[in-house]
């Protein structure tokens, strides 16, 4: 039998190691892609849930604003009624009306 030259053996080992590195890199990339897909699904789910919660908060704030306006109107009516029916002796007070700012 003829012996193979050392160069061929080194070339064969080098090719095998290069192929092994390529396969391992491909496996890591595949794992990264699957993790990215999983991460994307989780983020989409979280964003959908956040959107629903933000809408609920906005509705609650609108309801609170309407209730605060109603309370302010009732308080002004009560102060006017108190002022007309039984003036407060020696007590000075001032009603300050603020402009309504509507933001969308």
Secondary structure, DSSP 8 states (H G I E B T S, - for coil): -----HHHHHHHHHHHHHHHHHHHHHHHHHHHHHHHHHHHHHHHHHHHHHHHHHHHHHHHHHHHHHHHHHHHHHHHHHHHHHHHHS--TT--------------
